[in-house]
Amino acid sequence: MARFHATANGQIPFTSEEEAERDAEEAAWAMEENDRLATAARQKRNELLSQSDWMVTKAMESGTPLDFEWTAYRKTLRDVPQQSGFPENIVWPVPPS
């Protein structure tokens, strides 16, 4: 499919060199998609871990062990990158109530 530059005088078709350059840019972008998805997933995972840090602090301050459900939840979050569908198909754990 031909590409065009929009100008005040109408649309001007890309040269063959511009087409090749654009094709290379799009291919590079597609190859990096997995990295972008992985980065976004890790950011979400880190945010969810951060939101549960208060439970760890509470347990430490009271000298009691962290509840097993919270321990399991946090471990599952840390293991998100090892899921078979990572980073495109992630099963996010639900925090304990």
C-alpha distances in whole Angstrom, upper triangle without the diagonal:
4,7,10,14,16,19,22,21,18,14,14,11,11,13,12,15,13,10,12,14,12,11,15,16,14,15,19,18,18,21,23,23,26,28,27,28,31,32,32,34,36,37,37,40,42,42,43,46,47,48,50,52,54,56,56,58,60,61,62,64,66,66,65,62,59,59,57,54,53,53,51,49,48,48,46,44,44,43,40,38,39,38,36,33,33,31,29,32,35,38,40,44,45,48,52,53
4,7,10,13,16,19,18,15,11,10,7,7,10,10,12,11,8,11,13,11,11,15,16,14,17,19,19,20,22,24,24,28,29,28,30,33,33,33,35,38,38,39,41,43,43,45,47,48,49,51,53,56,57,58,59,61,63,63,65,67,68,67,64,61,61,59,56,55,55,53,51,50,50,48,45,46,45,42,40,42,40,39,36,35,33,31,34,37,40,42,46,48,50,54,55
4,7,10,13,16,16,13,9,8,6,6,9,10,12,9,7,11,12,9,11,14,14,13,16,18,18,19,21,23,23,26,28,26,28,31,31,31,34,36,36,37,40,41,41,43,45,46,47,49,51,53,55,55,57,59,60,61,63,65,66,65,62,59,59,58,55,54,54,52,49,49,49,46,44,44,44,40,38,41,40,38,35,34,32,30,33,36,40,41,44,46,48,52,54
4,6,9,13,12,9,6,5,4,5,9,11,13,10,10,13,13,11,14,17,16,16,19,21,20,21,24,25,25,29,30,28,30,33,33,33,36,38,37,38,41,42,42,44,47,47,48,51,52,55,56,57,58,60,62,62,64,66,67,66,64,61,61,60,57,55,56,54,51,51,51,49,46,46,46,43,41,43,42,41,38,37,35,33,36,39,42,43,46,48,50,54,55
4,6,10,10,8,5,5,6,7,10,13,14,10,11,15,14,12,15,18,16,17,20,21,21,22,25,26,26,30,30,28,31,34,33,33,36,38,37,38,41,42,42,44,46,46,47,50,52,54,56,56,57,60,61,62,63,66,67,66,64,60,61,60,57,55,56,55,52,51,51,49,46,47,47,43,41,44,43,42,39,38,35,34,37,40,43,43,47,49,50,54,55
4,7,8,6,5,7,9,10,14,17,17,14,15,18,18,15,18,21,19,19,23,24,23,25,28,28,28,32,32,30,32,35,34,34,37,39,38,39,42,43,42,44,47,47,47,51,52,54,56,57,58,60,62,62,64,66,67,66,64,61,61,61,58,56,57,55,52,51,52,50,47,48,48,44,43,46,45,44,41,40,37,35,38,40,44,44,48,49,51,54,55
4,5,5,6,7,11,12,15,18,19,16,17,21,20,18,21,23,22,22,26,27,26,28,31,31,31,35,35,33,35,38,37,36,40,42,40,41,45,45,45,47,50,49,50,53,54,56,59,59,60,62,64,65,66,68,70,69,67,64,64,64,61,59,60,58,55,54,55,53,50,51,51,48,46,49,48,48,44,43,40,39,42,44,47,47,51,52,54,57,58
4,6,8,10,14,16,18,22,22,19,21,24,23,22,25,27,26,26,30,30,29,31,34,34,34,38,38,36,38,41,40,39,42,44,43,44,47,48,47,49,52,51,52,55,56,58,61,62,62,64,66,67,68,70,72,71,69,66,66,66,63,61,62,61,58,57,58,56,53,53,54,50,49,52,51,51,47,46,43,42,45,47,50,50,53,54,56,59,60
4,7,8,12,15,17,21,22,19,21,24,24,22,25,28,26,27,30,31,31,32,35,36,36,40,40,38,40,43,42,41,45,47,45,46,50,50,50,52,55,54,55,58,59,61,64,64,65,67,69,70,71,73,75,74,72,69,69,68,66,64,64,63,60,59,60,58,55,56,56,52,51,54,53,52,49,48,45,43,46,48,52,52,55,56,58,62,63
4,7,10,13,16,19,20,18,18,22,22,20,23,26,24,24,28,29,28,30,33,33,33,37,38,36,38,41,40,39,42,45,43,44,48,48,48,50,53,52,53,56,58,60,62,63,63,66,67,68,69,72,73,72,70,67,67,66,63,61,62,61,58,57,58,56,53,54,54,50,48,51,50,49,46,45,42,40,43,46,49,49,53,54,56,60,60
4,7,9,13,16,17,14,15,19,19,17,19,22,21,21,24,26,25,27,30,30,30,34,35,33,35,38,38,37,40,42,41,42,45,46,46,48,51,51,51,54,56,58,60,61,62,64,66,66,68,70,71,70,68,65,65,64,61,59,60,59,55,55,55,53,50,51,51,47,46,48,47,46,43,42,39,38,41,43,46,47,51,52,54,57,59
4,7,9,12,14,12,12,16,16,15,18,20,20,20,23,25,25,26,29,30,30,34,34,33,35,38,38,37,40,42,42,43,46,47,47,49,51,51,52,55,56,59,61,61,62,65,66,67,68,71,72,71,69,65,65,65,62,60,61,59,56,55,56,54,51,51,51,48,46,48,47,46,43,42,40,38,41,44,47,48,51,53,55,59,60
4,6,9,11,9,9,13,14,13,15,18,18,18,20,22,22,24,26,28,28,32,33,31,33,36,36,36,39,41,41,42,45,46,46,48,50,51,51,54,56,58,60,60,62,64,66,66,68,70,71,70,68,64,64,63,61,59,59,58,55,54,54,52,49,50,49,46,44,46,45,44,41,40,38,36,39,42,45,46,50,52,54,58,59
4,6,8,6,6,10,10,9,12,14,14,15,18,19,20,21,24,25,26,29,30,29,31,34,34,34,37,39,38,40,43,43,44,46,48,48,50,52,54,56,58,58,59,62,63,64,65,68,68,68,65,62,62,61,59,57,57,55,53,52,52,50,47,47,47,44,41,44,43,42,39,38,35,34,37,40,43,44,48,50,52,56,58
4,5,5,6,9,10,11,12,14,15,16,18,20,21,23,24,26,27,31,31,31,33,35,35,36,39,40,40,42,45,45,46,48,50,51,52,55,56,58,60,60,61,64,65,65,67,70,70,70,67,64,64,63,61,59,59,57,55,54,54,51,49,49,48,45,43,45,45,43,40,39,37,36,39,42,46,47,50,53,55,58,60
4,5,5,6,9,10,10,12,14,15,16,18,20,21,23,25,26,29,30,30,32,34,35,35,38,40,40,42,44,45,46,48,50,50,52,54,55,58,60,60,61,64,65,65,67,69,70,69,66,63,63,62,60,58,58,56,54,53,52,50,48,48,47,44,41,43,43,41,39,38,36,34,38,41,44,46,49,52,54,58,60
4,5,5,6,9,10,11,12,14,15,17,18,20,21,23,25,28,28,28,31,33,33,34,36,38,38,40,42,43,44,46,48,48,50,52,53,56,58,58,59,62,63,63,65,67,68,67,64,61,62,61,58,57,56,55,52,51,51,49,46,46,45,43,40,42,42,40,38,37,35,34,37,40,44,45,48,51,53,57,59
4,5,5,6,8,10,10,12,14,15,16,18,20,21,23,26,26,26,28,31,31,31,34,36,36,38,40,41,41,44,45,46,47,50,51,54,56,55,57,59,61,61,63,65,65,65,62,59,60,59,56,54,54,53,50,49,49,47,44,44,44,41,38,40,40,39,36,35,33,32,35,38,42,42,46,48,50,54,56
4,5,5,6,9,10,11,12,14,15,16,18,20,21,25,25,25,27,30,30,31,33,35,35,37,39,40,41,43,45,45,47,49,50,53,55,55,56,59,60,60,62,65,65,64,62,58,59,57,55,53,53,51,49,48,48,46,43,43,42,39,37,39,38,37,34,33,31,30,33,36,40,41,45,47,49,53,55
4,5,5,6,9,10,11,12,14,15,17,19,20,23,24,24,26,28,29,30,32,34,34,36,38,39,40,42,44,45,46,49,50,53,54,54,55,58,59,59,61,64,64,63,60,57,58,56,54,52,52,50,48,47,46,44,42,42,41,38,35,37,37,35,33,32,30,29,33,35,39,40,44,46,49,52,55
4,5,5,6,9,10,11,12,14,15,17,19,22,22,22,25,27,27,28,30,32,32,34,36,37,38,40,42,42,44,46,47,50,52,52,53,56,57,57,59,61,61,61,58,55,56,54,52,51,50,49,46,45,45,43,40,40,39,37,34,36,36,35,32,31,29,28,32,34,38,39,43,45,47,51,53
4,5,5,6,9,10,11,12,14,15,17,20,21,20,22,25,25,26,28,30,30,32,34,35,36,38,40,40,42,44,45,48,50,50,51,54,55,55,57,60,60,59,57,53,54,53,50,49,48,47,44,43,43,41,38,38,38,35,32,34,34,33,30,29,27,26,29,32,35,36,40,42,44,48,50
4,5,5,6,9,10,11,12,14,16,19,20,20,22,24,25,25,28,29,30,32,34,35,36,38,40,40,42,44,45,48,50,50,51,54,55,55,57,59,60,59,56,53,53,52,49,48,47,46,43,42,42,40,38,37,36,33,31,33,32,31,28,27,25,24,28,30,34,35,39,42,44,47,50
4,5,5,6,9,10,11,12,14,17,18,18,21,22,23,24,26,28,29,30,32,33,35,37,38,39,41,43,44,47,48,48,50,52,53,53,55,58,58,57,54,51,52,50,48,46,46,44,42,41,40,38,36,36,35,32,29,31,31,30,28,26,24,24,27,30,33,35,38,41,43,47,49
4,5,5,6,9,10,11,13,16,16,16,18,20,20,21,24,25,26,28,30,31,32,34,35,36,38,40,41,44,46,45,47,50,51,51,53,55,55,55,52,49,49,48,46,44,44,43,40,39,38,37,34,34,33,30,28,30,30,29,27,25,22,22,26,28,32,33,36,39,41,44,47
4,5,5,6,9,10,11,14,15,15,17,19,20,20,23,25,25,26,29,30,31,33,34,35,37,39,40,43,45,45,46,49,50,50,52,54,55,54,51,48,48,47,44,43,43,41,38,37,37,35,33,33,32,29,26,28,28,27,24,23,21,20,23,26,29,31,34,37,39,42,45
4,5,5,6,9,10,13,14,14,16,18,19,20,22,24,25,27,28,30,31,33,34,35,37,39,40,43,45,44,46,49,49,50,52,54,54,53,50,47,47,46,44,42,42,40,38,37,36,34,32,31,30,28,25,27,26,25,23,21,19,19,22,25,29,30,34,36,39,42,45
4,5,5,6,9,11,12,12,15,16,17,18,21,22,23,25,26,27,29,31,32,33,35,37,38,41,42,42,44,46,47,47,49,52,52,51,48,45,46,44,42,40,40,38,36,35,34,32,30,29,29,26,23,25,25,24,22,20,18,18,22,24,28,29,33,35,37,41,43
4,5,5,6,10,10,10,12,14,15,16,18,20,20,22,24,25,26,28,30,31,32,34,35,39,40,40,41,44,45,45,47,50,50,49,46,43,43,42,40,38,38,36,34,33,32,30,28,28,27,24,22,24,24,23,21,19,16,16,20,22,26,27,30,33,34,38,40
4,5,5,8,10,10,11,14,15,16,17,19,21,22,24,25,26,28,30,31,32,34,36,39,40,40,42,44,45,45,48,50,50,49,46,42,43,41,39,37,37,35,33,32,31,29,27,27,26,23,20,22,22,21,18,17,15,14,17,20,24,25,29,31,33,37,40
4,6,7,8,10,11,13,14,16,17,19,20,22,23,24,26,28,29,30,32,34,35,38,39,39,41,43,44,44,47,49,48,47,44,41,42,40,38,37,36,34,32,31,30,28,26,26,24,22,19,20,21,19,17,16,14,14,17,20,23,25,28,31,33,37,40
4,6,5,6,9,10,11,13,14,16,17,19,20,21,23,25,26,27,29,31,32,35,36,36,38,40,41,41,43,46,46,45,42,39,39,38,36,34,33,32,30,28,28,26,24,23,22,20,17,19,20,19,17,15,12,13,17,18,22,23,26,29,31,35,37
4,5,5,6,9,10,11,12,14,15,17,18,20,21,23,24,26,27,29,30,34,35,34,36,39,39,40,42,44,44,43,41,37,37,36,34,32,32,30,28,27,26,24,22,22,21,18,16,18,18,17,15,13,10,10,14,16,19,20,24,26,29,32,35
4,5,5,6,9,10,10,12,14,15,16,18,20,21,22,24,26,27,28,32,32,32,34,37,37,38,40,42,42,41,38,35,35,33,31,30,29,27,25,24,23,21,19,19,18,15,12,14,14,14,11,9,7,8,11,13,17,18,21,24,26,30,33
4,5,5,6,9,10,11,12,14,15,16,18,20,21,22,24,26,27,30,31,31,33,35,36,36,38,40,40,39,37,34,34,33,31,29,28,27,25,23,23,21,19,18,17,15,12,15,15,16,14,11,8,10,14,15,18,19,22,25,26,30,33
4,5,5,6,9,10,11,12,14,15,17,19,20,21,23,25,26,29,30,30,32,34,35,36,38,40,40,39,37,33,34,33,31,29,28,27,25,23,23,21,19,18,18,15,13,17,17,17,15,12,9,10,14,14,18,18,21,24,25,29,31
4,5,5,6,9,10,11,12,14,15,17,18,20,21,23,24,28,28,28,31,33,33,34,37,38,39,37,35,31,31,30,28,26,26,24,22,21,21,19,16,16,16,13,11,14,14,14,12,9,6,7,10,11,14,15,18,21,22,26,29
4,5,5,6,9,10,10,12,14,15,16,18,20,21,22,26,26,26,28,31,31,32,34,36,36,35,32,29,29,28,26,24,24,22,20,18,18,16,14,13,13,10,8,11,12,13,11,7,5,8,11,10,14,14,17,20,21,25,28
4,5,5,6,9,10,10,12,14,15,16,18,20,21,24,25,25,27,30,30,30,33,35,35,34,32,29,29,28,27,24,24,23,21,19,19,17,14,14,15,12,10,14,15,16,14,11,9,11,14,13,16,15,18,21,22,25,28
4,5,5,6,9,10,11,12,14,15,17,19,20,23,24,24,26,29,30,30,32,34,35,34,31,28,28,28,25,23,23,22,19,18,19,17,14,14,15,12,11,15,15,17,14,11,9,10,12,12,14,13,16,18,20,23,26
4,5,5,6,9,10,11,12,14,15,17,18,22,22,22,25,27,27,28,31,32,33,31,29,25,26,24,22,20,20,19,16,15,15,13,10,11,12,8,8,12,12,14,12,8,7,9,10,8,11,10,13,15,17,20,23
4,5,5,6,8,10,10,12,14,15,16,20,21,20,22,25,25,26,28,30,30,29,27,23,24,23,21,19,19,18,15,13,14,13,9,9,10,8,8,11,12,15,14,10,9,12,13,11,13,12,14,16,17,20,23
4,5,5,6,9,10,10,12,14,15,18,20,20,21,24,25,25,27,30,30,29,27,24,25,24,22,20,20,20,17,15,16,15,11,12,14,11,11,15,16,18,17,13,12,14,15,13,15,13,15,17,17,21,23
4,5,5,6,9,10,11,13,14,17,18,19,21,23,24,25,27,29,29,28,26,22,23,22,20,17,18,18,14,13,15,13,10,11,13,10,11,15,15,18,16,13,11,13,14,11,12,10,12,13,14,17,20
4,5,5,6,9,10,11,13,16,16,16,19,21,21,22,25,26,27,25,23,19,20,19,17,15,15,14,11,10,11,10,6,7,9,7,9,12,13,16,15,12,11,14,14,11,11,9,10,12,12,16,18
4,5,5,6,9,10,10,14,15,15,16,19,20,20,22,25,25,24,22,19,20,20,18,15,15,15,13,10,12,12,8,8,11,10,11,15,16,19,18,15,14,17,17,14,15,12,13,15,14,17,20
4,5,5,6,9,10,13,14,15,16,18,20,21,22,24,25,24,23,19,20,20,18,15,16,17,13,11,14,14,10,11,14,13,14,18,18,21,20,17,16,18,18,15,16,12,13,14,13,16,18
4,5,5,7,9,11,12,13,15,17,18,19,21,23,24,22,20,17,17,17,15,12,13,13,10,9,12,11,8,10,13,11,14,17,17,20,19,17,16,18,17,14,13,10,10,10,9,12,14
4,5,5,6,10,10,10,12,15,15,16,18,20,21,20,17,14,15,15,14,10,11,12,9,6,9,10,7,8,11,11,14,16,17,20,20,18,17,20,19,16,15,12,11,12,10,13,15
4,5,5,8,10,10,11,14,15,16,17,19,20,20,18,15,17,18,16,13,14,15,12,10,13,14,11,11,15,15,17,19,20,24,23,20,20,22,22,19,18,15,14,14,12,15,17
4,6,7,9,10,11,13,15,16,17,19,20,20,18,15,16,17,15,12,14,15,12,10,14,14,12,13,17,16,19,21,21,25,24,22,21,23,22,19,18,14,13,13,10,12,14
4,5,6,7,9,10,12,13,15,16,17,16,15,11,12,13,12,8,10,12,9,8,12,13,11,12,15,16,18,20,21,24,24,22,22,24,23,19,18,14,12,12,8,10,12
4,5,5,6,9,10,11,12,14,15,15,14,11,13,14,14,10,11,14,12,9,13,14,12,13,17,17,20,22,23,26,26,24,24,26,25,22,21,17,16,15,12,13,15
4,5,5,6,9,10,10,12,14,14,13,11,12,15,14,11,12,15,14,12,15,17,15,16,20,21,23,25,26,29,29,27,27,29,28,25,23,20,18,16,13,13,14
4,5,5,6,9,10,11,12,11,10,7,9,11,11,8,10,13,11,10,14,16,15,16,19,20,23,24,25,28,29,27,27,29,28,24,22,19,16,15,11,11,12
4,5,5,6,9,10,10,10,9,6,9,11,12,9,9,12,12,10,13,15,14,15,18,20,22,23,24,28,29,27,27,30,28,25,23,20,17,17,14,13,15
4,5,5,6,9,10,10,11,9,12,15,15,12,13,16,16,13,16,19,18,18,21,23,25,26,28,31,32,29,30,32,31,28,26,23,21,20,16,16,17
4,6,5,6,8,8,10,8,11,14,15,12,13,17,16,15,18,20,19,20,23,25,27,28,29,33,33,31,32,34,33,29,27,24,21,20,16,15,16
4,6,5,6,5,6,5,8,12,13,11,11,15,15,14,16,19,19,19,22,24,27,27,28,32,33,31,32,34,33,29,27,24,21,20,16,15,16
4,5,5,6,7,8,11,14,16,13,13,17,17,15,17,21,20,20,23,25,27,28,30,33,34,32,33,35,34,31,29,26,23,23,19,18,20
4,6,8,10,11,14,17,19,16,16,20,20,18,21,24,23,23,26,28,30,31,33,37,37,35,35,38,37,33,32,28,26,25,21,20,21
4,5,9,10,12,16,18,16,16,20,20,19,21,24,24,24,27,29,32,33,34,37,38,36,37,39,38,34,32,29,26,25,21,19,20
4,7,9,12,15,17,16,15,19,20,19,21,24,24,24,26,29,31,32,33,37,38,36,37,39,38,34,32,29,26,26,22,20,21
4,6,9,12,14,13,13,16,18,17,18,21,22,22,24,27,30,30,31,34,36,34,35,38,36,32,30,27,24,23,20,18,18
4,6,8,11,10,9,13,15,14,15,18,19,19,21,24,26,26,27,31,32,31,32,34,33,29,27,24,21,20,17,16,17
4,6,8,7,6,10,11,11,12,15,16,16,18,21,23,24,24,28,29,28,29,31,29,26,23,21,17,17,14,12,14
4,6,5,6,9,10,11,12,14,16,17,18,20,24,24,24,27,28,27,29,31,28,25,22,19,16,15,12,10,11
4,5,5,6,8,10,10,12,14,15,16,18,22,21,21,25,26,25,27,29,26,23,20,18,14,14,12,10,12
4,5,5,6,9,10,10,12,14,15,17,20,20,20,23,24,23,25,26,24,20,17,15,11,10,8,6,9
4,5,5,6,8,10,11,12,14,15,19,19,19,23,23,22,23,25,23,19,17,14,11,10,7,6,9
4,5,5,6,9,10,11,12,14,17,18,18,22,23,22,23,25,23,20,17,15,12,12,10,10,13
4,6,5,6,9,10,10,12,16,15,15,19,20,19,21,23,20,17,14,13,9,11,10,9,13
4,5,5,6,9,10,11,14,15,14,18,19,18,19,21,18,15,12,10,6,7,6,7,11
4,5,5,6,9,10,13,14,15,18,19,17,18,21,19,15,14,11,9,10,9,10,14
4,5,5,6,9,11,11,12,16,17,16,17,20,18,15,14,12,10,12,11,13,16
4,5,5,6,10,10,10,13,14,13,15,17,15,11,10,8,7,10,10,12,16
4,5,5,9,10,10,14,14,12,13,16,14,11,10,7,7,10,10,13,16
4,6,7,9,10,14,15,13,14,17,16,13,12,11,11,13,13,16,19
4,6,5,7,11,12,10,12,15,14,11,11,10,10,14,15,17,21
4,5,5,9,9,7,9,11,10,7,8,8,9,13,14,17,20
4,6,8,9,6,7,11,11,9,11,11,13,16,18,21,24
4,6,8,7,9,12,12,10,11,12,14,17,19,21,25
4,5,5,8,10,9,7,8,10,12,16,18,20,24
4,6,9,9,8,8,10,13,15,18,21,24,27
4,6,6,5,6,8,11,14,18,20,23,26
3,5,6,6,9,11,14,17,20,23,26
4,6,6,10,11,15,18,20,24,26
4,6,10,12,16,18,21,25,27
4,7,9,13,16,19,22,25
4,6,9,12,15,18,21
4,6,9,13,15,18
4,7,9,13,15
4,6,9,12
4,6,9
4,6
4
